[in-house]
Amino acid sequence: MHKFLVYVICLIVILVLFLSWIPNPNVGDVLPVPASVRYWINENGNLRTAVPLGVLGFGVEWVLQSKNKDWRWRGWAWLGVVGIVAVAELGQMLLPSRYPDWGDIFYGAVGAAVGIAGAKAVVK
C-alpha cells in the first residue's frame, strides 16, 4: 500500500504542475470531467487549488503514519506541499496567458494543512 500511495502522490504533483502550466487558465476545459465539475473548477480559481493540495497533504500524512514518523515530519511535509504550489506559481511567470497568484499559494497551504490534519484524524 505504501508504494501505491507514493505513486499516487507523484501523479498528483505532476497533475498540479501540468494544470498550472497549461496556457489556458480554464483548467476545467482540459480535464475529462462532467460539465458541472468543469464549471466549478473554472469559477473557483483559488479554491480549486486547495482541493488537490488537500488530497496531496492527506496522502503525504498517510505515508508518514505508515512509516511511524514523529510530529516533526508534519511541518516538513506541509512545507514540501506548499513548495510544490509555489513552484507551480513561479512557473506561471513564464507563461504569457497565466499569472502567479499569492491567493493560490495561500489556498494551497490551507488545503495541505487540512489534508494533513484530516489524515491525522482518520488514518490510524
Buried (B, 14 or more C-beta within 10 A) or exposed (E): EEEEBEEBBEEBBEBBBEBBBBEEBEBBEEEEEEEEEBEBBBEBBBBBBBBBBBBBBBBBBBBBBEEEBEEEBBEEBBEBBBEBBBBBBEBBEEBEEBEBBEEBBBBBBBBBBBBBBBBBEEEE
